[in-house]
Amino acid sequence: VQLQASGGGLVQAGGSLRLSCAASGRTFSSLNMGWFRQAPGKEREFVAAISWSGGSTYYAISVKGRFTISRDNAKNTVYLQMNSLKPEDTAVYYCAADAAKPLSKVPTTAREYDYWGQGTQVTVSS
């Protein structure tokens, strides 16, 4: 599976960005998808995840109510809409894919994901 993230940039606090992650190489609708981020000097942290069908979503407490994860299986793309951005949201954002398995939950830790994109920088100025 190849993942290509895009949409990062520089935005002022309170602004919005939408990240996209295009997938190829495997049936997209068989993949749970996640977004993670890593700030300088910090560990990679979970941001949001969505099930293969789009029916279930999960968020880190720090972004709940501000970020929305969604997917378009026809376009093989997952999105992360980020509103009310804060300087502490500054990080490199990575999309990740997990091959969905029967009776397994959607992963929310980095080690559970099988495939990773290259990352896109998000910088929020105060």
C-alpha positions in Angstrom: 0.0 0.0 0.0 1.3 3.4 -1.0 0.1 6.5 0.9 0.5 10.1 -0.3 -0.4 12.8 2.2 -0.9 16.4 1.2 -2.6 19.6 2.3 -0.3 20.8 5.0 0.9 24.4 5.3 1.2 27.5 7.4 -1.9 28.9 9.0 -2.7 31.3 11.8 -4.2 30.2 15.0 -8.0 29.8 14.7 -7.7 28.9 11.0 -8.4 25.7 9.1 -6.7 23.2 6.9 -7.8 20.0 5.2 -5.3 17.2 4.8 -5.8 14.5 2.2 -4.2 11.0 2.0 -4.5 9.1 -1.3 -4.0 5.4 -1.2 -3.0 2.9 -3.9 -1.9 -0.7 -4.1 -4.7 -2.4 -2.2 -8.5 -2.2 -2.1 -9.0 1.0 -0.1 -12.3 -0.2 1.4 -10.5 -3.0 3.2 -8.3 -0.6 5.1 -8.8 1.2 8.4 -7.2 4.6 8.2 -5.5 6.8 10.8 -3.8 10.1 11.2 -0.9 10.6 13.5 1.3 13.6 14.2 4.8 14.2 15.5 6.1 17.5 16.8 9.9 18.1 17.1 11.3 16.3 20.1 8.1 14.4 20.8 6.8 10.9 20.1 4.4 10.3 17.3 0.8 10.6 18.7 -2.6 9.4 17.6 -4.9 12.0 16.1 -7.9 10.3 14.5 -8.9 7.0 12.9 -11.8 5.8 10.8 -13.0 2.3 10.1 -12.9 0.7 6.6 -16.6 1.4 6.1 -16.4 4.9 7.5 -19.0 3.9 10.0 -16.8 4.4 13.1 -14.4 7.3 13.9 -12.1 7.9 16.8 -10.3 11.0 18.0 -7.6 12.0 20.5 -9.1 14.1 23.3 -6.9 17.0 22.2 -8.6 17.3 18.8 -12.1 16.1 19.5 -14.6 18.7 18.4 -12.1 20.5 16.2 -10.9 17.8 13.8 -13.0 15.6 11.6 -11.8 12.4 9.8 -13.7 11.2 6.8 -13.1 9.0 3.8 -14.2 8.6 0.2 -13.8 5.0 -0.8 -14.6 5.8 -4.5 -11.6 8.2 -4.5 -9.3 6.0 -2.3 -8.8 9.0 -0.1 -9.0 9.8 3.6 -9.3 13.4 4.8 -8.6 15.2 8.0 -10.5 18.5 8.4 -8.8 20.6 11.0 -10.6 23.7 12.4 -9.8 26.1 15.2 -6.2 25.3 14.9 -3.8 26.0 17.8 -0.1 26.5 17.8 0.2 23.2 19.7 -1.2 21.4 16.6 2.0 22.2 14.8 3.6 18.9 13.7 4.3 16.6 10.8 1.1 14.8 10.1 1.2 11.2 8.9 -1.6 9.0 7.4 -1.5 5.3 8.1 -3.3 2.2 6.9 -4.3 -1.0 8.7 -5.6 -4.0 6.9 -9.0 -4.6 8.6 -9.3 -7.9 10.3 -12.6 -9.6 11.3 -13.6 -8.8 14.9 -10.7 -6.4 15.4 -11.1 -2.9 16.5 -9.8 0.1 14.6 -6.3 0.8 15.7 -5.4 3.9 17.7 -1.7 3.2 18.3 1.1 3.6 15.8 2.5 0.1 16.2 -0.8 -1.4 15.0 -0.6 0.2 11.6 1.0 -1.6 8.7 1.6 1.2 6.2 2.6 4.8 6.5 2.7 7.9 4.2 5.6 10.4 4.0 4.0 13.1 6.2 2.9 16.7 5.6 4.0 19.7 7.7 1.4 21.7 9.5 2.5 24.9 11.2 0.1 27.0 13.2 1.3 30.5 14.1 0.1 32.4 17.1 
